[in-house]
Amino acid sequence: MDTTNSSDIPPVSETTFYILVSLAHGPLHGYAIAKEVKALSKNRVILSVSTLYTTLKRLLEDGWIERVGEDLEPDDAGRPRKVYTLTERGEFIIGAEKKRLRTLLALVQTRTVGEEK
């Protein structure tokens, strides 16, 4: 288990957060992750192939996700699709980010600045 204090973890980027959350319900291949991010963000975040795979590479290196095999159905070019899942560390990061966002939301709810009309 990770012994890092959640307050020691810097905020994650929106792209990273969406990718991690897309994997919260189980393993997905890259294209499915991109589709899930698009759906979760209500079409606000659309990942380019470059951004997706650069971020996945970093998440693998950081130990937040891991490869768990290949999808049975190959991509359009006939290559096997790599499947990714969250690690225990990745789940911890999502929890830390949820805590950070709740703290920020609680703060802004006590202020009248920026009220929507």
NUDO-975365 format. One line per field, with one value per atom (N, C-alpha, C): residue number from 1; atom name; x, y, z. Coordinates in steps of 0.1 Angstrom, whole numbers, plus 5000, padded with zeros to 4 digits. Layout:
! NUDO-975365
k: [NUM / ...]
a: [CA / ...]
x: [X / ...]
y: [Y / ...]
z: [Z / ...]
END
This chain:
! NUDO-975365
k: [1 / 1 / 1 / 2 / 2 / 2 / 3 / 3 / 3 / 4 / 4 / 4 / 5 / 5 / 5 / 6 / 6 / 6 / 7 / 7 / 7 / 8 / 8 / 8 / 9 / 9 / 9 / 10 / 10 / 10 / 11 / 11 / 11 / 12 / 12 / 12 / 13 / 13 / 13 / 14 / 14 / 14 / 15 / 15 / 15 / 16 / 16 / 16 / 17 / 17 / 17 / 18 / 18 / 18 / 19 / 19 / 19 / 20 / 20 / 20 / 21 / 21 / 21 / 22 / 22 / 22 / 23 / 23 / 23 / 24 / 24 / 24 / 25 / 25 / 25 / 26 / 26 / 26 / 27 / 27 / 27 / 28 / 28 / 28 / 29 / 29 / 29 / 30 / 30 / 30 / 31 / 31 / 31 / 32 / 32 / 32 / 33 / 33 / 33 / 34 / 34 / 34 / 35 / 35 / 35 / 36 / 36 / 36 / 37 / 37 / 37 / 38 / 38 / 38 / 39 / 39 / 39 / 40 / 40 / 40 / 41 / 41 / 41 / 42 / 42 / 42 / 43 / 43 / 43 / 44 / 44 / 44 / 45 / 45 / 45 / 46 / 46 / 46 / 47 / 47 / 47 / 48 / 48 / 48 / 49 / 49 / 49 / 50 / 50 / 50 / 51 / 51 / 51 / 52 / 52 / 52 / 53 / 53 / 53 / 54 / 54 / 54 / 55 / 55 / 55 / 56 / 56 / 56 / 57 / 57 / 57 / 58 / 58 / 58 / 59 / 59 / 59 / 60 / 60 / 60 / 61 / 61 / 61 / 62 / 62 / 62 / 63 / 63 / 63 / 64 / 64 / 64 / 65 / 65 / 65 / 66 / 66 / 66 / 67 / 67 / 67 / 68 / 68 / 68 / 69 / 69 / 69 / 70 / 70 / 70 / 71 / 71 / 71 / 72 / 72 / 72 / 73 / 73 / 73 / 74 / 74 / 74 / 75 / 75 / 75 / 76 / 76 / 76 / 77 / 77 / 77 / 78 / 78 / 78 / 79 / 79 / 79 / 80 / 80 / 80 / 81 / 81 / 81 / 82 / 82 / 82 / 83 / 83 / 83 / 84 / 84 / 84 / 85 / 85 / 85 / 86 / 86 / 86 / 87 / 87 / 87 / 88 / 88 / 88 / 89 / 89 / 89 / 90 / 90 / 90 / 91 / 91 / 91 / 92 / 92 / 92 / 93 / 93 / 93 / 94 / 94 / 94 / 95 / 95 / 95 / 96 / 96 / 96 / 97 / 97 / 97 / 98 / 98 / 98 / 99 / 99 / 99 / 100 / 100 / 100 / 101 / 101 / 101 / 102 / 102 / 102 / 103 / 103 / 103 / 104 / 104 / 104 / 105 / 105 / 105 / 106 / 106 / 106 / 107 / 107 / 107 / 108 / 108 / 108 / 109 / 109 / 109 / 110 / 110 / 110 / 111 / 111 / 111 / 112 / 112 / 112 / 113 / 113 / 113 / 114 / 114 / 114 / 115 / 115 / 115 / 116 / 116 / 116 / 117 / 117 / 117]
a: [N / CA / C / N / CA / C / N / CA / C / N / CA / C / N / CA / C / N / CA / C / N / CA / C / N / CA / C / N / CA / C / N / CA / C / N / CA / C / N / CA / C / N / CA / C / N / CA / C / N / CA / C / N / CA / C / N / CA / C / N / CA / C / N / CA / C / N / CA / C / N / CA / C / N / CA / C / N / CA / C / N / CA / C / N / CA / C / N / CA / C / N / CA / C / N / CA / C / N / CA / C / N / CA / C / N / CA / C / N / CA / C / N / CA / C / N / CA / C / N / CA / C / N / CA / C / N / CA / C / N / CA / C / N / CA / C / N / CA / C / N / CA / C / N / CA / C / N / CA / C / N / CA / C / N / CA / C / N / CA / C / N / CA / C / N / CA / C / N / CA / C / N / CA / C / N / CA / C / N / CA / C / N / CA / C / N / CA / C / N / CA / C / N / CA / C / N / CA / C / N / CA / C / N / CA / C / N / CA / C / N / CA / C / N / CA / C / N / CA / C / N / CA / C / N / CA / C / N / CA / C / N / CA / C / N / CA / C / N / CA / C / N / CA / C / N / CA / C / N / CA / C / N / CA / C / N / CA / C / N / CA / C / N / CA / C / N / CA / C / N / CA / C / N / CA / C / N / CA / C / N / CA / C / N / CA / C / N / CA / C / N / CA / C / N / CA / C / N / CA / C / N / CA / C / N / CA / C / N / CA / C / N / CA / C / N / CA / C / N / CA / C / N / CA / C / N / CA / C / N / CA / C / N / CA / C / N / CA / C / N / CA / C / N / CA / C / N / CA / C / N / CA / C / N / CA / C / N / CA / C / N / CA / C / N / CA / C / N / CA / C / N / CA / C / N / CA / C / N / CA / C / N / CA / C / N / CA / C / N / CA / C / N / CA / C / N / CA / C / N / CA / C / N / CA / C / N / CA / C]
x: [5008 / 5000 / 5009 / 5004 / 5011 / 5011 / 5022 / 5023 / 5024 / 5023 / 5024 / 5012 / 5014 / 5003 / 4997 / 4983 / 4977 / 4980 / 4983 / 4986 / 4999 / 5008 / 5021 / 5021 / 5009 / 5008 / 5003 / 5011 / 5006 / 4994 / 4986 / 4974 / 4978 / 4969 / 4971 / 4964 / 4969 / 4963 / 4949 / 4941 / 4927 / 4928 / 4937 / 4938 / 4941 / 4951 / 4955 / 4944 / 4936 / 4925 / 4915 / 4911 / 4901 / 4906 / 4918 / 4923 / 4923 / 4927 / 4926 / 4912 / 4903 / 4889 / 4883 / 4887 / 4882 / 4885 / 4896 / 4900 / 4895 / 4887 / 4882 / 4873 / 4866 / 4857 / 4862 / 4875 / 4881 / 4890 / 4897 / 4907 / 4901 / 4909 / 4905 / 4917 / 4915 / 4926 / 4926 / 4937 / 4938 / 4927 / 4921 / 4910 / 4898 / 4895 / 4884 / 4886 / 4898 / 4901 / 4898 / 4902 / 4899 / 4885 / 4877 / 4862 / 4856 / 4861 / 4855 / 4858 / 4870 / 4874 / 4865 / 4863 / 4854 / 4840 / 4835 / 4821 / 4821 / 4830 / 4831 / 4831 / 4838 / 4840 / 4829 / 4819 / 4808 / 4814 / 4823 / 4830 / 4839 / 4842 / 4850 / 4865 / 4869 / 4883 / 4883 / 4890 / 4892 / 4907 / 4911 / 4926 / 4931 / 4942 / 4949 / 4956 / 4960 / 4967 / 4980 / 4987 / 4999 / 4998 / 4988 / 4986 / 4982 / 4973 / 4969 / 4981 / 4989 / 4999 / 5011 / 5014 / 5024 / 5020 / 5007 / 5003 / 5002 / 4998 / 4998 / 5012 / 5022 / 5036 / 5041 / 5037 / 5041 / 5034 / 5022 / 5014 / 5020 / 5024 / 5031 / 5044 / 5052 / 5065 / 5063 / 5052 / 5050 / 5043 / 5039 / 5033 / 5018 / 5012 / 4998 / 4988 / 4993 / 4986 / 4996 / 4990 / 4999 / 4992 / 5000 / 4995 / 4990 / 4979 / 4974 / 4971 / 4977 / 4975 / 4971 / 4965 / 4960 / 4946 / 4939 / 4925 / 4924 / 4914 / 4913 / 4911 / 4905 / 4902 / 4913 / 4920 / 4931 / 4926 / 4935 / 4931 / 4929 / 4926 / 4923 / 4935 / 4947 / 4959 / 4963 / 4955 / 4958 / 4967 / 4971 / 4980 / 4971 / 4977 / 4970 / 4968 / 4957 / 4955 / 4959 / 4968 / 4973 / 4962 / 4960 / 4950 / 4957 / 4951 / 4956 / 4946 / 4952 / 4943 / 4950 / 4942 / 4947 / 4955 / 4966 / 4973 / 4967 / 4972 / 4968 / 4972 / 4984 / 4989 / 4980 / 4975 / 4966 / 4953 / 4948 / 4936 / 4938 / 4950 / 4953 / 4954 / 4959 / 4960 / 4946 / 4937 / 4923 / 4917 / 4919 / 4914 / 4920 / 4933 / 4939 / 4934 / 4932 / 4927 / 4912 / 4904 / 4890 / 4890 / 4899 / 4900 / 4904 / 4914 / 4918 / 4907 / 4900 / 4889 / 4877 / 4874 / 4864 / 4868 / 4881 / 4885 / 4884 / 4888 / 4886 / 4871 / 4863 / 4849 / 4843 / 4846 / 4842 / 4846 / 4858 / 4863 / 4854 / 4853 / 4846 / 4831 / 4825 / 4811 / 4809 / 4820 / 4819 / 4820 / 4823 / 4825 / 4814 / 4811 / 4801 / 4807 / 4821 / 4828 / 4825 / 4823 / 4822 / 4808 / 4798 / 4785 / 4779 / 4774 / 4767 / 4754 / 4750 / 4737 / 4727]
y: [4988 / 5000 / 5012 / 5023 / 5035 / 5043 / 5047 / 5054 / 5069 / 5074 / 5088 / 5095 / 5107 / 5115 / 5121 / 5121 / 5127 / 5142 / 5149 / 5163 / 5165 / 5155 / 5156 / 5154 / 5151 / 5148 / 5161 / 5166 / 5178 / 5175 / 5185 / 5183 / 5177 / 5168 / 5162 / 5171 / 5170 / 5177 / 5171 / 5179 / 5175 / 5163 / 5163 / 5151 / 5139 / 5140 / 5128 / 5123 / 5133 / 5129 / 5121 / 5126 / 5120 / 5106 / 5104 / 5091 / 5081 / 5086 / 5077 / 5073 / 5083 / 5080 / 5071 / 5072 / 5063 / 5049 / 5046 / 5033 / 5028 / 5036 / 5033 / 5021 / 5018 / 5007 / 4995 / 4995 / 4983 / 4987 / 4976 / 4978 / 4983 / 4991 / 4996 / 4997 / 4996 / 4999 / 5014 / 5019 / 5033 / 5040 / 5034 / 5040 / 5041 / 5031 / 5031 / 5041 / 5043 / 5054 / 5067 / 5070 / 5083 / 5085 / 5075 / 5076 / 5079 / 5072 / 5074 / 5088 / 5093 / 5107 / 5117 / 5115 / 5124 / 5123 / 5112 / 5110 / 5116 / 5113 / 5118 / 5133 / 5139 / 5154 / 5161 / 5153 / 5158 / 5165 / 5159 / 5164 / 5176 / 5179 / 5191 / 5187 / 5175 / 5170 / 5159 / 5163 / 5153 / 5151 / 5139 / 5136 / 5132 / 5139 / 5135 / 5122 / 5115 / 5102 / 5105 / 5115 / 5119 / 5122 / 5130 / 5133 / 5121 / 5113 / 5100 / 5091 / 5088 / 5078 / 5084 / 5097 / 5103 / 5103 / 5106 / 5105 / 5091 / 5081 / 5067 / 5063 / 5067 / 5063 / 5068 / 5081 / 5087 / 5080 / 5077 / 5070 / 5056 / 5049 / 5036 / 5038 / 5048 / 5050 / 5054 / 5061 / 5066 / 5055 / 5044 / 5033 / 5036 / 5045 / 5048 / 5039 / 5033 / 5023 / 5012 / 5001 / 4991 / 4984 / 4978 / 4970 / 4957 / 4952 / 4939 / 4930 / 4932 / 4923 / 4931 / 4924 / 4929 / 4926 / 4935 / 4933 / 4922 / 4913 / 4903 / 4908 / 4920 / 4926 / 4936 / 4934 / 4943 / 4956 / 4966 / 4979 / 4979 / 4990 / 4991 / 4987 / 4988 / 4984 / 4970 / 4963 / 4949 / 4946 / 4957 / 4956 / 4953 / 4945 / 4943 / 4956 / 4957 / 4969 / 4966 / 4975 / 4973 / 4977 / 4969 / 4972 / 4976 / 4987 / 4993 / 4992 / 4992 / 4992 / 5001 / 5005 / 5013 / 5004 / 5009 / 5002 / 5007 / 5001 / 5006 / 5021 / 5024 / 5038 / 5047 / 5043 / 5051 / 5054 / 5043 / 5045 / 5055 / 5054 / 5064 / 5078 / 5080 / 5093 / 5099 / 5090 / 5095 / 5100 / 5092 / 5096 / 5109 / 5110 / 5123 / 5135 / 5133 / 5144 / 5147 / 5137 / 5139 / 5148 / 5144 / 5151 / 5166 / 5168 / 5182 / 5190 / 5184 / 5191 / 5194 / 5185 / 5187 / 5199 / 5200 / 5211 / 5224 / 5224 / 5236 / 5240 / 5231 / 5233 / 5239 / 5233 / 5238 / 5253 / 5256 / 5270 / 5279 / 5276 / 5286 / 5286 / 5276 / 5277 / 5287 / 5290 / 5300 / 5314 / 5316 / 5329 / 5333 / 5346 / 5350 / 5354 / 5354 / 5358 / 5347 / 5352 / 5343 / 5335 / 5340 / 5333 / 5333 / 5322 / 5320 / 5327 / 5333 / 5340 / 5333]
z: [5000 / 5000 / 5000 / 4994 / 4993 / 5006 / 5011 / 5024 / 5022 / 5009 / 5006 / 5012 / 5018 / 5022 / 5010 / 5009 / 4997 / 4996 / 5006 / 5005 / 4999 / 4998 / 4992 / 4977 / 4971 / 4957 / 4950 / 4940 / 4933 / 4925 / 4921 / 4913 / 4900 / 4895 / 4882 / 4871 / 4859 / 4848 / 4845 / 4839 / 4835 / 4826 / 4817 / 4808 / 4816 / 4824 / 4833 / 4841 / 4847 / 4856 / 4848 / 4836 / 4828 / 4824 / 4821 / 4817 / 4829 / 4840 / 4852 / 4855 / 4855 / 4858 / 4847 / 4835 / 4825 / 4827 / 4835 / 4838 / 4852 / 4858 / 4872 / 4872 / 4861 / 4860 / 4853 / 4850 / 4844 / 4833 / 4828 / 4818 / 4804 / 4797 / 4784 / 4775 / 4762 / 4753 / 4749 / 4743 / 4741 / 4734 / 4723 / 4716 / 4725 / 4733 / 4742 / 4753 / 4757 / 4767 / 4761 / 4749 / 4742 / 4741 / 4737 / 4736 / 4750 / 4760 / 4774 / 4779 / 4776 / 4781 / 4774 / 4761 / 4753 / 4759 / 4763 / 4768 / 4782 / 4791 / 4805 / 4805 / 4795 / 4795 / 4787 / 4782 / 4774 / 4762 / 4755 / 4743 / 4745 / 4757 / 4759 / 4758 / 4762 / 4761 / 4750 / 4739 / 4728 / 4727 / 4730 / 4730 / 4716 / 4713 / 4700 / 4703 / 4693 / 4695 / 4702 / 4698 / 4704 / 4719 / 4723 / 4737 / 4745 / 4740 / 4746 / 4749 / 4739 / 4741 / 4749 / 4748 / 4756 / 4771 / 4773 / 4787 / 4792 / 4784 / 4789 / 4792 / 4784 / 4786 / 4800 / 4802 / 4815 / 4827 / 4825 / 4836 / 4839 / 4828 / 4830 / 4838 / 4834 / 4840 / 4855 / 4858 / 4872 / 4880 / 4874 / 4881 / 4884 / 4877 / 4880 / 4872 / 4861 / 4853 / 4849 / 4844 / 4839 / 4827 / 4819 / 4808 / 4813 / 4808 / 4813 / 4801 / 4790 / 4778 / 4766 / 4757 / 4745 / 4742 / 4736 / 4732 / 4722 / 4722 / 4712 / 4698 / 4697 / 4683 / 4680 / 4669 / 4665 / 4661 / 4660 / 4655 / 4640 / 4634 / 4619 / 4611 / 4616 / 4609 / 4612 / 4619 / 4622 / 4634 / 4641 / 4653 / 4665 / 4674 / 4687 / 4695 / 4701 / 4710 / 4724 / 4729 / 4743 / 4753 / 4763 / 4773 / 4786 / 4792 / 4804 / 4816 / 4828 / 4840 / 4850 / 4860 / 4871 / 4880 / 4886 / 4897 / 4910 / 4921 / 4934 / 4936 / 4930 / 4931 / 4923 / 4912 / 4904 / 4911 / 4918 / 4926 / 4937 / 4943 / 4954 / 4948 / 4936 / 4930 / 4928 / 4923 / 4920 / 4934 / 4944 / 4957 / 4962 / 4960 / 4965 / 4957 / 4944 / 4936 / 4939 / 4942 / 4947 / 4959 / 4969 / 4981 / 4979 / 4970 / 4967 / 4960 / 4951 / 4944 / 4954 / 4963 / 4973 / 4982 / 4986 / 4994 / 4986 / 4974 / 4966 / 4964 / 4962 / 4960 / 4973 / 4984 / 4997 / 4999 / 4995 / 4996 / 4988 / 4975 / 4966 / 4970 / 4976 / 4980 / 4992 / 4999 / 5010 / 5005 / 4992 / 4986 / 4977 / 4975 / 4965 / 4952 / 4952 / 4939 / 4928 / 4916 / 4905 / 4905 / 4911 / 4911 / 4897 / 4894 / 4881 / 4881 / 4870 / 4870 / 4861]
END
